[in-house]
Amino acid sequence: MGHDSIEVQNDAMAAETDAVDVLIVGAGFAGSLAAIALGRAGHKVMLVDIHAASPRTLFRAEKLSGDQVDLLEKLGMLDVFKAASVRIPEFINTRGGHVIDRSKVEEYGLLYPDMIDLLRAHMPAGVFKQGRIADIELSGDRQRVVLTDGETIRARLVVLATGQGEALCRKLGFQRRQLHPQDTICVGFSLRPPAAGFRFPGLIAYGERFGDGVDYLTLFPLDDGTMRGNLFMFSDIRDPRLDDLRGRGLPALLDIQPGLRRWLDGCEWIGKAAVLGVELSRNDDAVRDGVVLIGDAFRISCPSVGTGLSCALSDVVQLREHVSDWLKTPGMEAAKINSFYTDAIKAARDADAHRMAIKRRFMCRAAPLSYLYVAAHFTWRILRHWLRRALPTPQT
């Protein structure tokens, strides 16, 4: 063997990383949390993402609520999020400016880029690697991943947590199926308080005009003293109301929901609205040798019902259990991978998320049955609220 051949061989060896148990692609919420959970479970993990930190303009989930709190507790991360977030103890639920009822809650407001930076700060040392994937070769045993700089990483399992990014999934032959023809439109914005401060700890304002596609607006506090708004609509990304919100801010919002005037008098709109269109979809052909999809890479949930983070968190909790079993025996064939997608807890959560999304869309339709359902729904909530106020509290 000539001298030149030896140098080429040594260069190739130097460019190949020692094998890891799990290589995670995508350091969004699901990927970053998976790196922490699997690393803490004792597995050798590498997480690859093109960004060193979450882009500050990235608009995704901005609040932790409901079962997300319990799932974070299971993963040992709840106290971390509590320390960095603003707790929301109550929401006043309104429609047309009038109070429907009040909800005692345990929710936490935190912008998505801050969530990601927080997760990355709590990863095991040496897990994160900034880079871009050039190629992936999958098999029933070992996976081979090549970065654009030529470095090769070998892993027993590849986890795709690439969110709504499609390039890598399409490269591997995954095809998304649309679950509903109507997108969810999310609008994010911030409000500076009036001189007297906000009149509510948190506010939910439901759509006021029947059939206009407006689901609801939620307003919740952030640690800088502002109130963050997330408006959810079932519409089209070309809806002219979106350009109006970007251009005029608060006056445009009050045109959409006039009843907010009594709650937002004296507030100041900060900056421009962020707009995101989300299509309900999933990968039906996800079962492959050597790779598993989690979070939005597998199934994009409806932001209006707030189940996206719940599904991502549940995926991580269940994946942690399956990976520990998978790594005990040789191989990483599709039969092993399928046990994750058919997991009873995962399947039930995905089904619930879909059911809730279809229900929200039904309530916003311009149809007689939808109108009757909405009228009955809010009438019952108002009646129940006033009955609870009027009746004495049982003594314990």
Phi, psi and omega in degrees: 000130182284165181299318180297322181295320179297318179297319179297316180297317179296321178297319180295319179294322181292333183274359182254123181281144175305150183298145174242161176290312185225128172252122180255131179250117180108115185252043169281204184298308183295314182294316180295318179293323178296321179298319179293311184296315181287325176296317179292336178281359175096009181269150176277114190237145169230137178242124182244131177210152182283343183253135176289330176217159181296131178304133187293340181268000183292124183250109177219207181303140184230013183207141176256131185209167172055229184290348177298326178296314180294321181291322175297324177297318179299327182270002178072025184241001185296315182298326178297315181289322178301318183293334184258355187248171172257123180285137176249109185274340187203146170241136169269121182264126186227162171208126182063027180088346184264145180286129174271305178192185178232144181241119171281125187222170166233092182232160186223127180265128180200126180297147185303313178302326178291325175300314184292316178298324178296315179296317181295328179291342182250014175285152172301148182301138175081004182281317187279138176223126177278127181178172180237138181281129175262324184202150175226130174246119184256150176206176178279007180231284181241147181251146181238122182239130181245130177271165182294339178274005177096348180293138179248133180239129177254137183215152174286326182222140172251131176249119176267116177234052189271010176060227181273001176292132189252343191302310184290321178298317179295323179300325180272000175092007177286141179232126178280146173246128179288131182265339179206140185289343185258128180283160166262130176256127179247133177238124179246139180202169180233148180235134172272139186289155171291173183303324182275359181087170179288150183264014184208148175287322176200149185225137170240122180242112181281157179306141187259335184251121184300128174082007181273001177084357180277121179276290179195164173244134173243135179238129184213153187280150170245169188286354177267009178089355179273169174248129180264135179247135172235113179257130182244129181225150171255102188203213181233147182297344178268007179305124182298339178296334180290316176297324179295319178294321178295323186273318187253344177068235188302315178303323178293321177298318180291335173292325180283317181230082183301332182295348179286347184303320183291339182262333187247016179299126179089355179285158178237127177286132183251123175068203181251153180290142170265136184235134179224130173257131185235127179257127175293123182200165176206161174266112180276342183251042189281345185281108180222159172298134164076359184219144177226143180254135178231162178061217183294340177297328178270310186213123178269118182269169181278120180298332183300325182267358173068027183261357182300310178292327178298315179295319179297315179297315179296320177303316182293317180299313182288322179298321178305318181290317182291318181300319179301323177286316183301321185284351180286339183234157180296158173086160177213054184282169185301328180299322175294311183301322184299333181296336176287313183291332179265004177307130186299320181292315179298313182299319180293320180293318178297319180294319178296319180298319180292316180300316180294324179294317180294322178297317180298320179294321178299319182293337182260004179286152174269072182219148183304317180297321178297317180299314180297319180296314181297315179300315179294320182299309184284329176297316179296319180295318179296314180299315180297320179298314181289328176295319179295324178288326185279325184278145179293147178285129180301140177276138179254000000 
